[in-house]
Amino acid sequence: MSVSKWRQDFSVFQQRPDWAYFDSAASCQVPEQVLEGMLNYQREQHANVHRGSYQQSQHATALYESWRVRVAGFIGTSADQLIFTRGTTESMNLLADSLARPRVGKGDNIVISLAEHHANWLPWERVCREAGAELRVVPLNEDGTIADVEPFLDERTRVLSVTHASNVLGVINPVADICALARSRGILSVVDAAQSAAHINLDVTQIDCDALAFSAHKIYGPTGIGALFIKSDVLQDMPPWQVGGGMVDMVYENDVSYLQGVSRFEAGTPNLIGAAGFAAAVEYLQQARNAGSTAYLNQLFNDLLAVVERYDWLQMLPHSNGRIPVLSVHSDKVHPRDLAMLLDESGIAARAGRHCAQPLINALTEEGCLRFSLGLYSQRDDILRLAAGLDNAADLLL
């Protein structure tokens, strides 16, 4: 029987030992090691950064930049190419406004896929609508992977932005190949790694994209902070997105000069306690991977598939052999929200709805779907509890 060696690190499961949490794709629970890292900073080391000449401020600044180094290393890049943002949504809005908007004009186009989360759809849609450009949407193959993007590219394509792994289907897309095609055409490439970061060893040098974004709360860190990688040669040509303190060189009555590099994109006081938690989460996740978490979750996900396949009144949405531990189902007989409510009464947390991916869900099912996603704290007992919950739901609803 699969028992999670990491579950004890999460205090929520000490308080609710029988709770089955299947919503890690929305937000992971946070381990004590991450909470302690945040608390230690706030208790003993806090001061504003990049501003004071006194020792505590200098120390806080050094800590903050060390956290940037740690998070950058997590995706195989250097600190001078990594911006802290409020999360993947803000990262994509920053890219849309600062990267795309100056380059996209009437008659141009931006290419995305049907698999995109709203965070990687709406910012590009707005740029296109306001510029008189075209938003092109690549369909999916039968297994849920992104179809051939080449027919959607031409000499007027300015940006190609795709998800590494779908938050609904769990399908992993060949982003390195997609980005290579974009690069061969002189098209800027962006990768949404919000879902893949927790499950795939990311290396932006191998993916070779121009930009990549992910969020701390998807990898066992706090909410409200994310990371945005941008290649140095692309970064230097981007104007600031937000302006204010901490990102300027000189300000005059009628003129201003901005700092270079990542600092010009971090206006105001940064989320320091969030950065502390982000760095701690990266360290925690890397240690878990070294201890075999990837193989553990793969086996547990196979157990989940085997259980769900027993119920002929549930239909699984497309999922290829290359996937993260995310599975979505729908039913012609039971509304997903009704099923989610019944499962919740049995101590099972699963998310029903359209998962901030309405175009994708609308193409697959009319009523939305129910999603099960695993985390380090998931274990075989959760899946057995789910099976009992589905049996109970069938007795009540069918």
HELIX and SHEET records of a PDB file:
HELIX    1   1 ARG A    7  ASP A    9  5                                   3    
HELIX    2   2 SER A   11  GLN A   15  1                                   5    
HELIX    3   3 GLU A   32  ASN A   40  1                                   9    
HELIX    4   4 TYR A   41  GLN A   45  3                                   5    
HELIX    5   5 GLN A   55  PHE A   74  1                                  20    
HELIX    6   6 ALA A   79  GLN A   81  5                                   3    
HELIX    7   7 THR A   88  LEU A   94  1                                   7    
HELIX    8   8 LEU A   95  ALA A  100  3                                   6    
HELIX    9   9 HIS A  118  ASN A  120  5                                   3    
HELIX   10  10 LEU A  122  ALA A  131  1                                  10    
HELIX   11  11 GLU A  150  PHE A  152  5                                   3    
HELIX   12  12 VAL A  175  SER A  184  1                                  10    
HELIX   13  13 VAL A  204  ILE A  207  1                                   4    
HELIX   14  14 ALA A  216  LYS A  218  5                                   3    
HELIX   15  15 SER A  232  LEU A  235  1                                   4    
HELIX   16  16 GLY A  261  PHE A  265  5                                   5    
HELIX   17  17 LEU A  272  ASN A  290  1                                  19    
HELIX   18  18 SER A  293  VAL A  308  1                                  16    
HELIX   19  19 PRO A  336  GLU A  345  1                                  10    
HELIX   20  20 GLN A  358  LEU A  364  1                                   7    
HELIX   21  21 ARG A  380  LEU A  397  1                                  18    
SHEET    1   A 2 ALA A  20  TYR A  21  0                                        
SHEET    2   A 2 ILE A 348  ALA A 349  1                                        
SHEET    1   B 7 LEU A  82  THR A  85  0                                        
SHEET    2   B 7 GLY A 226  ILE A 230 -1                                        
SHEET    3   B 7 ALA A 211  SER A 215 -1                                        
SHEET    4   B 7 LEU A 188  ASP A 192  1                                        
SHEET    5   B 7 THR A 157  THR A 163  1                                        
SHEET    6   B 7 ASN A 109  SER A 113  1                                        
SHEET    7   B 7 GLU A 134  VAL A 138  1                                        
SHEET    1   C 2 VAL A 248  VAL A 251  0                                        
SHEET    2   C 2 VAL A 256  TYR A 258 -1                                        
SHEET    1   D 4 GLN A 315  MET A 316  0                                        
SHEET    2   D 4 VAL A 326  HIS A 330 -1                                        
SHEET    3   D 4 CYS A 369  SER A 373 -1                                        
SHEET    4   D 4 ARG A 351  GLY A 353 -1                                        
END                                                                             
